[in-house]
Amino acid sequence: MALRDAKAGRRNEVGIAAAVGILKQVFGERFQTGEAFRAQHAHTTTYIPAQLPDGVLFAESNEDVKMAVKVCSEHKVPVVPFGTGSSLEGQVNAPNGGISIDFSRMNRVLEVNAEDLDCTVEPGITREELNVYLRDTGLFFPIDPGANASIGGMASTRASGTNAVRYGTMKDNVLAVSAVTASGEEIRTARRARKSSAGYDLTRLFVGAEGTLGVLTSITLRLQGIPQKIAGGVCAFPSVKAACDAVIMTIQMGIPVARIELLDAVQLRACNLYSNLSYDEQPTLFLEFHGTDETVPLQSAQFAEIAAECGGGEFHWTANLEERNKLWKARHDAYWASRALAPQLGALSTDVCVPISRLADCVTETQADIEEHGLLAPIVGHAGDGNFHVLLLFDDKTPQGIAVAENFVARLNARALAMDGTCTGEHGVGQGKMSFLEQELGGAVDVMRGIKQALDPDSIFNPGKIFHAR
């Protein structure tokens, strides 16, 4: 499916040559056309082939971005924004060629309004850099997709992560963006007010657009206070269903869990081997509670009661920082732990999301599919919001191996859609999920095409992503 949609598009050779010449003259060494630079700015994190841009601009200011977009718009040349390159569905590929705008040098914190719990940043700053900057203010930015992604990339893909069950996703935590449109002009979608009834919600339109409607130049974010006390723990269960039942009961009872992650037995085995742990190799929940000295122990005790009622084992929890960091490092290293199970194979990381009442069904049926086809594919899920990831280890060197992987992904997405779920909870569509988006939303995709046509009539912004033009 993904390879079919990751096809090369039509190149505007004359326009590209003209734009490359102008940008090289204007930006000098900050504009690079060497193959090594271009290869670093194409998609390389899965089996989707890299499609290189024709040049890379290392932007340092809004004016740089506006200048580059104006040049590319005049010559009808594609523009592909680039943060850290951690996207998983081909979002930074350049199927029609064009110019990659690298935002790594636009990584400043522009403003922190501690009393209002918000800040404005440039798109190139990573979530870890932002939280280091905020540390002395007593505030933090809670969205944690695992990778140290850029804030601009996280906004563009509507990222989520382990904290989403309590703090929401990027769509809930972006108050406003500034973006350069196809005319080369910069617009701001909202002010800092926490609510507004003024016109269309353009902020939500740009958040999740994957760079197809414009180029983000600043993002205003909602912040949270650093909790007084944080505790984390693990609990094993006899089955995925038992673990999911505990999750549902926890959510329904209103226990304010901050993280609640599901790892299947295969993933636990990988984490044990990779991180030198000794957890029981059963379906397991990793949890974290944020609160005060009084509330965190109470929440932990409440969950322990729920776990016991659902047949789970003892809930081991701790507020010790070192022990918590070890626990969550093991969770964040799940990708590398899984790769270590079969380092000779390629890896395809894919995700779906279903209503949490169907999570156990979807995961259980997916495990049966994996076993039936003799696959190796650990599962880890953000159980609190019904989102789970499968890391399929497969032979990525042969057409037969790739066909096996793509057929599995197709079955996984069909299963999620049949349960009124979505083809992607947080990875985005890019090139890899285009056909599934059509299956999920049908005629609504034509509405998206209409919006794209209105805002980007020459289709210069990240073409060949989310949907094909008609």
C-alpha positions in Angstrom: 0.0 0.0 0.0 2.6 2.5 1.1 5.0 1.8 -1.9 2.1 2.3 -4.3 1.4 5.8 -2.8 5.0 6.8 -2.4 5.3 7.1 -6.2 7.4 9.9 -7.7 5.4 12.9 -9.0 5.9 15.2 -11.9 9.0 17.4 -11.6 9.1 21.0 -12.7 12.7 20.9 -13.9 12.9 24.4 -15.2 11.3 25.9 -12.1 13.5 23.8 -9.8 16.7 24.9 -11.6 15.6 28.6 -11.4 14.7 28.4 -7.7 17.9 26.5 -6.8 20.0 29.2 -8.5 18.2 32.1 -6.8 18.3 30.5 -3.3 22.0 29.6 -3.6 22.7 33.2 -4.6 20.6 34.7 -1.7 21.6 32.3 1.1 25.1 31.1 0.2 26.4 28.3 2.4 23.1 28.1 4.2 21.6 26.5 1.1 23.1 23.2 0.2 22.6 20.9 -2.8 25.2 18.2 -2.0 23.8 14.7 -2.1 24.7 14.0 1.5 22.7 17.0 2.7 19.8 16.1 0.5 19.8 12.4 1.7 19.7 13.5 5.3 16.5 15.3 4.6 14.5 12.5 3.0 12.6 9.7 4.6 14.8 6.9 5.9 13.1 5.6 9.1 11.0 2.8 7.4 11.1 0.8 4.2 9.5 3.7 2.2 12.2 4.7 -0.3 13.9 8.0 0.3 12.9 10.7 -2.2 15.5 13.5 -2.1 14.8 17.2 -2.4 16.9 19.2 -4.8 18.3 21.6 -2.1 18.2 22.2 1.6 17.8 25.6 3.2 18.9 26.0 6.8 16.4 28.8 7.7 17.3 31.1 10.6 14.4 33.5 10.7 10.8 34.1 9.5 12.2 36.3 6.8 14.3 33.4 5.4 11.2 31.3 5.2 9.1 34.0 3.6 11.8 34.6 1.0 12.2 30.9 0.2 8.4 30.4 -0.1 8.0 33.4 -2.4 10.8 32.1 -4.7 9.3 28.6 -4.7 5.8 29.9 -5.3 6.9 32.1 -8.2 8.6 29.1 -9.9 6.0 26.5 -8.8 8.6 24.5 -6.8 7.6 22.2 -3.9 8.5 23.2 -0.3 9.0 20.4 2.3 9.4 21.5 5.9 11.9 19.4 8.0 12.2 19.3 11.8 14.2 16.4 13.1 13.2 13.7 10.5 11.6 11.4 13.1 8.3 11.1 11.2 7.3 7.5 10.3 5.0 7.7 7.2 7.2 9.5 4.6 6.2 13.0 5.6 9.6 14.6 4.7 10.1 12.8 1.4 10.1 15.0 -1.8 8.4 12.9 -4.4 8.2 15.9 -6.9 11.7 17.2 -5.9 11.9 20.7 -4.6 13.3 22.5 -1.6 13.6 21.2 2.0 13.5 23.9 4.7 15.4 22.7 7.7 14.2 24.4 10.9 17.0 23.2 13.3 18.4 26.7 13.6 15.0 28.2 14.3 14.9 26.8 17.8 14.4 29.7 20.1 11.8 30.3 22.8 10.2 33.5 21.8 8.1 34.2 24.9 7.1 32.5 28.1 4.0 33.8 29.9 4.3 31.9 33.2 1.2 33.4 34.8 -0.9 32.4 31.8 0.8 28.9 31.5 1.7 29.4 27.8 4.8 30.0 25.6 5.6 30.8 22.0 8.4 29.0 20.3 10.0 28.6 16.9 9.3 25.3 15.1 12.8 23.9 15.3 13.0 23.6 19.1 12.7 20.0 20.3 10.4 19.0 23.2 13.4 18.1 25.4 15.1 21.5 24.7 11.9 23.3 25.5 11.4 21.5 28.8 15.0 22.2 29.8 14.4 25.9 29.1 11.1 25.8 31.2 12.5 23.9 34.1 13.2 26.9 36.3 9.8 28.3 35.7 8.0 25.4 37.4 6.3 24.6 34.1 6.6 21.9 31.5 5.2 20.9 28.1 3.6 17.5 28.5 3.3 16.0 25.1 5.8 13.1 24.8 5.8 11.1 21.5 8.9 9.2 22.6 11.3 10.6 20.0 12.9 14.0 20.7 10.8 15.5 17.9 10.7 19.2 17.0 7.6 21.2 18.1 6.9 22.2 14.6 6.9 18.6 13.4 4.8 17.5 16.4 2.2 20.2 15.5 2.3 19.3 11.9 1.6 15.6 12.5 -0.8 16.3 15.4 1.5 14.2 17.6 0.5 12.5 20.8 2.3 10.1 23.2 2.4 8.6 26.6 0.9 11.5 28.5 -2.1 12.0 26.2 -4.6 10.3 28.5 -4.2 13.2 31.0 -2.9 16.1 28.9 -4.4 15.5 25.5 -2.6 15.6 22.1 -1.1 18.5 20.1 -4.5 19.6 18.9 -5.4 20.3 22.6 -2.2 22.1 23.5 -1.5 24.4 20.5 -3.2 27.8 21.1 -2.0 29.5 17.9 0.4 29.2 15.1 2.1 31.5 12.6 2.4 30.2 9.1 3.8 31.4 5.8 1.1 30.9 3.1 1.5 30.3 -0.6 1.7 34.0 -1.3 4.8 34.2 0.9 2.9 36.2 3.5 2.9 35.3 7.2 -0.4 34.9 9.1 -1.2 34.2 12.8 -4.2 32.0 13.4 -5.2 33.1 16.9 -4.3 35.2 20.0 -3.3 33.8 23.4 -6.8 33.7 24.8 -7.9 30.3 26.1 -11.1 30.4 24.1 -12.4 32.3 21.1 -15.5 32.3 18.9 -13.9 34.5 16.3 -14.2 32.9 12.9 -12.9 29.7 11.6 -10.5 27.6 13.8 -7.5 28.0 11.6 -5.2 26.8 14.3 -6.8 23.3 14.2 -6.6 23.4 10.4 -2.8 23.8 10.4 -2.2 21.4 13.3 -2.1 18.0 11.6 -1.9 19.3 8.1 1.6 17.8 7.7 3.0 20.9 6.0 0.5 20.7 3.1 -1.2 24.1 3.7 1.7 26.3 4.7 5.0 26.4 6.6 4.8 27.0 10.4 7.1 29.7 11.8 5.9 29.9 15.4 3.7 27.8 17.7 2.0 29.0 20.9 1.7 26.2 23.4 -0.3 25.5 26.5 1.9 24.6 29.5 1.4 22.7 32.7 2.7 23.0 36.2 5.3 20.5 37.2 3.6 18.1 39.6 4.5 18.2 43.3 4.8 14.4 43.3 5.1 11.8 40.5 4.8 8.0 41.0 5.2 5.2 38.4 4.6 1.5 38.5 4.0 -1.7 36.7 1.4 -4.4 36.9 1.2 -7.7 35.0 -2.1 -9.3 33.8 -3.0 -12.8 32.6 -4.3 -11.5 29.3 -4.6 -8.4 27.2 -8.4 -8.3 27.9 -7.8 -8.3 31.6 -5.3 -5.4 31.3 -7.7 -3.4 29.1 -10.5 -4.0 31.5 -8.4 -2.5 34.2 -7.7 0.5 31.9 -11.4 1.1 31.2 -12.3 0.8 34.8 -9.6 3.3 35.8 -10.8 5.8 33.2 -14.5 5.4 34.1 -13.8 5.9 37.8 -12.1 9.2 37.0 -8.7 8.3 38.4 -6.4 11.0 36.9 -3.8 8.7 35.6 -1.1 10.6 33.6 0.3 7.6 31.6 -1.1 4.1 31.2 0.9 2.1 28.7 0.1 -1.5 27.5 3.0 -3.8 26.5 2.3 -7.3 25.3 4.3 -10.4 26.3 6.6 -10.2 23.3 7.4 -6.5 24.0 8.0 -7.3 27.6 10.5 -10.0 26.6 12.3 -7.5 24.3 12.4 -4.9 27.1 13.7 -7.4 29.6 16.5 -8.4 27.3 17.5 -5.0 26.1 17.2 -3.0 29.4 18.3 -5.8 31.7 15.0 -6.1 33.5 13.2 -9.0 35.1 9.5 -8.3 34.7 7.1 -11.3 34.2 6.7 -11.8 30.4 2.9 -11.2 30.4 0.7 -8.4 29.2 1.7 -5.5 31.4 0.6 -2.0 32.2 3.1 0.8 32.9 1.5 3.7 34.8 2.3 7.1 36.1 0.4 9.4 38.5 0.9 13.1 38.8 -0.4 15.0 41.9 0.5 15.9 45.5 2.0 14.0 48.4 -1.6 13.1 49.4 -3.3 12.3 46.1 -0.6 10.2 44.4 -0.5 7.4 47.0 -4.3 7.4 47.0 -4.5 7.1 43.2 -1.9 4.3 43.2 -3.9 2.4 45.9 -7.1 2.8 43.9 -5.5 1.4 40.8 -4.1 -1.5 42.8 -7.6 -2.4 43.9 -8.8 -2.3 40.2 -5.9 -4.4 39.0 -6.7 -7.1 41.6 -10.4 -7.1 40.7 -9.4 -7.6 37.0 -7.0 -10.5 37.9 -3.8 -8.6 37.7 -0.7 -9.2 39.8 0.7 -7.0 42.5 1.0 -3.3 41.5 4.6 -2.3 42.2 4.9 1.5 42.3 7.6 4.0 43.3 8.0 7.8 43.6 11.8 7.4 43.5 13.1 9.5 40.5 15.9 7.1 39.5 13.6 4.1 39.6 10.9 5.9 37.6 13.4 7.0 35.0 14.6 3.5 34.6 11.0 2.3 34.1 10.2 4.9 31.5 13.5 4.6 29.7 12.7 0.9 29.2 9.3 2.0 27.7 10.9 4.7 25.5 13.6 2.2 24.4 10.8 -0.3 23.2 11.6 0.4 19.5 15.3 -0.4 19.9 14.5 -3.4 22.2 12.2 -4.8 19.5 14.8 -4.3 16.8 17.3 -6.2 18.9 15.1 -9.3 18.8 16.0 -9.7 15.1 18.6 -7.2 14.1 19.0 -8.7 10.6 15.4 -7.7 9.7 13.9 -4.4 8.7 11.2 -2.8 10.9 7.9 -1.1 10.2 6.3 0.9 13.0 2.6 1.4 12.4 -0.3 2.6 14.6 -4.1 2.5 14.8 -6.5 3.8 17.3 -9.9 2.5 18.4 -12.5 3.4 21.1 -11.0 2.0 24.3 -14.0 -0.3 24.7 -12.7 -2.1 21.6 -8.9 -2.0 22.4 -8.8 -5.5 23.8 -10.6 -6.9 20.8 -8.4 -5.1 18.3 -5.1 -6.1 20.1 -6.2 -9.7 20.6 -7.3 -10.1 17.0 -4.0 -8.5 15.9 -2.0 -10.9 18.0 -3.9 -13.8 16.4 -3.1 -12.4 13.0 0.6 -12.2 13.9 0.6 -15.8 15.1 -1.3 -17.1 12.2 1.1 -15.6 9.7 4.3 -16.5 11.7 5.3 -12.9 12.1 7.4 -11.2 14.8 5.7 -8.1 15.9 5.7 -6.7 19.5 2.8 -4.5 20.5 2.8 -1.4 22.7 -0.1 0.8 23.3 -1.3 4.1 24.8 -4.0 2.2 26.4 -5.8 5.2 28.0 -6.9 6.5 24.6 -7.2 3.3 22.6 -4.0 3.9 20.5 -1.5 1.1 19.9 1.6 0.5 17.9 2.9 -2.6 16.2 6.6 -2.9 15.3 6.7 -5.5 12.5 10.1 -7.1 11.9 10.3 -8.3 8.4 12.5 -8.9 5.4 12.7 -5.5 3.8 15.2 -6.6 1.1 12.8 -8.6 -1.0 9.5 -7.8 -2.7 8.0 -10.9 -1.0 9.0 -9.6 2.4 7.6 -6.2 1.7 4.4 -7.7 0.4 4.0 -9.6 3.7 4.4 -6.4 5.7 2.0 -4.3 3.6 -0.6 -7.0 3.7 -0.4 -7.1 7.5 -0.7 -3.4 7.7 -3.7 -3.5 5.4 -5.4 -6.1 7.6 -4.6 -4.1 10.8 -6.1 -0.9 9.4 -9.2 -2.7 8.1 -9.7 -4.2 11.6 -9.4 -0.8 13.2 -11.8 0.8 10.8 -14.3 -2.0 11.3 -14.3 -1.1 15.0 -15.0 2.6 14.2 -11.4 3.5 14.8 -8.8 5.4 12.7 -5.9 4.4 10.5 -3.5 6.5 12.6 -3.7 7.8 16.1 -0.5 9.8 16.1 1.9 8.9 13.2 0.0 10.9 10.6 -0.9 10.0 7.1 2.1 11.1 5.0 2.6 8.6 2.1 2.1 5.4 4.1 -1.5 5.8 5.1 -3.0 7.6 2.1 -5.2 4.7 0.8 -6.5 4.0 4.4 -7.5 7.6 4.8 -9.8 7.3 1.8 -11.3 4.2 3.3 -11.8 5.9 6.7 -13.3 9.2 5.6 -14.6 8.7 2.0 -16.0 11.9 0.6 -14.5 14.0 3.4 -11.1 13.6 1.7 -12.5 15.6 -1.3 -13.3 18.4 1.2 -9.7 18.3 2.2 -8.6 18.5 -1.4 -10.8 21.6 -1.8 -9.2 23.3 1.2 -5.7 22.4 -0.2 -6.7 23.9 -3.6 -7.9 27.1 -2.0 -4.9 27.7 0.1 -2.2 26.2 -2.1 -3.5 26.4 -5.7 -0.1 25.4 -7.3 0.4 22.5 -4.8 3.8 23.6 -3.7 3.4 22.7 0.0 4.5 19.1 0.7 2.8 17.6 -2.4 2.1 13.8 -2.5 1.2 13.6 1.2 -2.2 12.8 2.9 -3.9 12.5 -0.5 -3.2 12.6 -4.2 -4.4 15.6 -6.1 -7.1 15.0 -8.7 
